[in-house]
């Protein structure tokens, strides 16, 4: 089974499928955004739910499943469509077996969530219906794990919680702490094919009373080391961080600048849909109106600039235009292009792939030489702005 990372075109939002190279083809889905238009057969919006189902395996009962589903944080653009397309509740009560395959809800064998589910949601978040369903399911699974003392929890009830605070000790074996590495997915040891290092959410800062700051702190930040095969470990580093803002990346750099390897990547999912606010405390739009340039925060930029040779930065967003919008932000795109320039890398946008008028999932194959894009001919790559170095396997750093 070949390893891959697929970004789905969902406008401003995240929906990314990681497939591992183990015999089982283990799958990890990071966030979900299925707009109503995408579910409308009469609308031209890409049907990403169908794309996802077409890529997933079925269990012995013909049910589509993901081995793990991570919700980085419960904002609508990271959880939209969850209630419609995913099954929640005990697997013994799954009700869709007699429905056509495209109407069967997707089974989540193991659910991954931020500590916000347990600690912060009631204080700073107004949850959408999808987020409420997700949080209720996460809490159900946490309670099942507690009752079983974290041993022998069945598929469909499994959960991992990312983050720590003063009260997180009671979560036992389902808690992944900051800077902890793990190599199990759905209780299966996949250490030859995957290691995840959890860099956030960070413990709340002493001055984190501001609602936006607390909200940004909740995003799960993972750096995944993905093998091309059992003999080629760590062929691709994939760094994803939800909507983590500038203050988070600044803190991460101050914490890890003496050991920046934990931040290095081959593929970065640009935080918060290519927002300037992940790179700067200043407003891009306000500065533009004044005829000035908003200042980049050096520490945050350093955290996001730990590129390996030929690195890709993927902006999961609508078309990036030279205007005052944020996100996506034209200034952030320019800054990311500067970041990858020295390693002959590439910045990509899901809203512009393969063209601005017609989008399709953006897939990277993980090879022994690193991640590669399926640009089939030189003319395609030229139209997409992909350098020759990025189109060919690059030496892994």
N, C-alpha and C positions, 0 to 999 in steps of 0.2 A: 504494500500500500504506500503510495507516494504522499509525502507531507506537503501541506499547502496552507496558505492564508488567503481568504477571500473576503473582500470588502464589498458590501452590497450598496447600490446607489439609493440612498434614502433621504436626499436633500440634506438639510442640517440635522444630523443625527448619527448614531452609531449602530452598526449591525455587522459583525465580523465573525466568520467561521474559521477556526483553526482545526485542521485535520492532521493527526499524527501518522507516523510511518509504521506503527506497530501493526501486527497481523489483524487486529480488531478494527483498525482504522478509527481510533478513538477521536471523538469530536468535542470541541469546546466552543460554545457560542458566546460571544461577548456582546451583550446588549441586543435589543430588538427595537426596530421601528418599522411598523407596517401601517402606512397611512390608509385612510378609508378609500382614497382614490386608487391605491395599489390593489385593493380588494375588488374594485369595480371593473368587471370585464369590458365595459363600454368606455373605459378611460385608458388613455395611452400611458399613464404612469406605470413604471416597471413593476410587475407582479413579483416582488421579492419573496413573498411567502411561498410561491410556487418554486422559485429558484432554490430556496432553502430546502424545501421538501425533496426536490429532485436530487439534491446532493447528500441527503441523509440516508442512513441505513434503516432497515426495518427489523424489529425484533421477531421472535418466533410466532407472534400473533399478528404480524403484519402492521404493527404500529410504528410510525416514524419516531425516532428518538435522538436526543443529544446526550452524550455521556455527562457533560457538565454545561450548565448555563450560568454565566456570570452577569449579574446586573451591577454595573459599576456604581450607579447611584440611581435613585428612583425619579429622576426628571422625566417628563413625558417623552422627550426625544431620545430616550434610552430604554423605554419600556412600552412604547405605544404598540398596541396589537397583541399584548401578552395574553389577555383574558380570552380573546377569540382563538388564538392559534396554539396555545399551550394548555395541557391538561394539568390541573391541580387537584390534590387529594390522593388518597391511597390508591395504588395501582389496582388493587382488588376491585375497585369501584369504577374502573375506566368504562365509559358508556358508549364509545364511538366505534366499536368493532364491526358493526353492520353498516356503517356509513361508507361512502366512496372514499378512496385513499386521500384525495385532496381535501376532504372535510374532517379527516381524523386529526384530532389535536395531537401536538407533539409531546411525547413523554420526556420529562427531565429526570434522568437517572440520579444526578446529583446537582443540587442547587448551590451556587456560590453567591454570597451577598456581603455587602459592607456592614460594619458594625452599626451603621445608622439605623438598621432595622430594629436593633435592640435599644439604642441609646438616644438618637438625635431626632428621629422623624417627627415626634410629637411636638418638639420645641420649635423647629425652624422650617418645616415643610408642610405645604398643603398638597396632599397627594391626589393624583388623578385616580380614576376608577381602576385603571390597569395597575398602577403602583400599589393601591390598596390590596388588590388581589395578590400581587406578588408578595407584599409584606406579610399578608395573612398566611400564605403558603410557607414562607420562610419561618415564621413563628411556629407553625404546625410542625415543621420538620425539626426545629430546634427542640420543641417539647418532646417529640418522639425520641430524639437522641438522648435527652436528659433522662427520660423514663427507662431507657435501655442502658443507661450509664455509658453511653457512647460505644457500645460493643454490639455487633451483630445487627446493625441497622440495615434494612433491606433497600434494594434499588427502589427509587421513587419516593423514599423517605429521607435520603441522605442529604446532608447540608454541610458546607464549610462557611465559616464566618471570618471575614478579613478585618483586622484592626484590633486595637486594645485600648482599654482605659482602666480607671481605678476599679471598675466593677466587672471586668471581663473574665476574671479568673474562674467563674462558675461555668464556663462553656467547655471546659475539658478538652477532649481530643478533637473537637470540631473547630477550634480556634486557630487561625494562622496569624501569628504575631508579626509586627513590623520587622523587616529584614530577614524573616524566616524563609528558607527555601523548602519546597515540597515537590515530590515527584509521584504522587498518587492522584489518579483521576477516577472517580467513582469506585474508590477503594482498591483500584488495581495499580500495581506497581508498574509504572511506565518510565522508570528512571533512565533506561537506555534511549528513550525518545523525547523526553520532556523533563525540564525542571523549571518551575516557576518561582521567582523571587518576589515577595510581596513588599513593596516600598511604601505603600500608603493604602488606607488613610493613616495619617500620622496622628498621634495623640493630640487632643485639642491644645492649642497654644493658650498661654495664660491670658492673652488679650483677645481671645476668640469669641467675644460676645456678639460681634456683628453677624447678622443673619447670613449675609453673602459669604463671609469668611468660613463660618461653620459649615455652610452648604458645600463650598468648594473642598473643604477638608474631608468630606465624606467619600469622595471618589476613590475607588479601588485603583491602585497603580501597580501593574504587574509587568515584570520583565521576564518574558518566556524564552527559554533556550530550547530550540526545536531541532531535533536531529533529522538529517536526510535519510538515514538508515541506522541500523544498530552499530555499524562500523564507523559512522561519521557523526559523532555527538556534537551538539552545539553548532550546527551548520548555519543556523539563523537565529538571531536575537530579535524578538518582537516586543517593543515597549508600547504599552497602551495605558492611558491614564484618565479616561473619562473626561470630566470637565475641570480637572485640576487647574487652578489659576496660578498667577505669577507668585503669590506668596508661598504656595506649596513647592513649586520648583526652586524657588530661592532657598527655602529651608532644606530641600533635598541636596542642593549643591553644597551648602555650608556643612551639611552632615557627611557627605560622601566625597568631597573634593580631594581628600588624601587617598581615596580608593575609588576612583570614578568608574572602575570596571562594571560595577553593578548597574550603571546607567547606560552602558554602551549598547548600541543597537545596529541592526541591519535594516530593520523596518520600524519606523515610528508612526503611530497614529497621532497626527497633530492634535494636541489637546483642545477640547471645546470647539471642534469644527473649524480649526484654523483661526481662532480668536486672538486678537492682539493682546487681550487681557491675560493670556498665559505667558506673555513675554514682557509686559510692562504694567506699571501702576497707572500710567497716564492714558487718557482716551485718544485713540487714533482720530476719531471724528472731530473732537474738540480742537485738537492740534491742527488738523487740516483747515478748519474754519478760520483759525488765527494765522494761517500761513506758516506754521512751524511744524517741526517733526517731533512726535512723541518719543520720549527717551526709553530705550530698551534697558531692562534691568539685567546687569551683567551676570549676576549669579543664576537667575532663571535661564538665561540664554545658555550659559555654560552647561547647566543640567540637561538642556535639550539639544546640545551640540556634540554629544559623545558618539559621533558617527563612526561606523566601520567602513571599510572600502566599498564604494559603490552603493552606499546606503540610499534607501527610499524613504521619503516622508510622504505619508498619504493623508490628505485632508478629506475627511468624510463630511462633505457639505455640498451645497449647491454651487453653481458656477461662481468662481471668484472674479469679481469685477473691480476695476480701478475706480472705486467710489468710497463713500464714508461708511458703508455697512460694516458691521462687526457683530457676530461672525456671519460669513467668513470675512476676513480682513485682508485687503490688498497688501497692506504693510507687513502683516504676518507672513504672507506668501513670499514677499521679497526677502524677508529675513531668513526664512527657511531655505530659500534658494542660495543665499550666502553661506548658510551652514553646510550644505551638501557640496558646494562648489569644489572645495579642496580635496574631497574624496571622490570626485567625479560621480556624484550621486544625482538623484532625480526627485523632484517634487511632483506629486500626482494629486488629482482632484477627482473624487468619484462622480461629481456632477458634470465632469467634462470627459468621461471615459465611456466608450471610445471616442465620443464626440459630444459637443455641447447640446446637440439636438436629440441624441439617442444614447441612453445610458445602458450599461450592462455590468454585471458583477466584475470586479477587478481582482483577478486571481494571480497570486505569486506561487510558483512551484519552489519548494525547498530542495535544492540539489546539494551535492557534496561541496560545490564551490560557492554556495550561498543562495539567496533568493533570486529568481529570475522571472521576468515577465513574458507572457506569451505573445510578444509582438512578432507576427509571422513573417513580415517582410520589412525591408528598410524604409519603404515609403510610409508604412503604418507608424513606425517609430518616429520618423521625422515629423509627421503630422501631430503626434502626441507630445513632441518636445523631449523625446527620450534620447539620451546620448548613446553612442555606440558602446561605451563602457558599461552602461547600465543594461544594454540589451544582451550582453554576453556574460557568462558566468565570471564572477570576479573572485580574486583570491580572498579568502576569509581572513579577517584581521584577528 
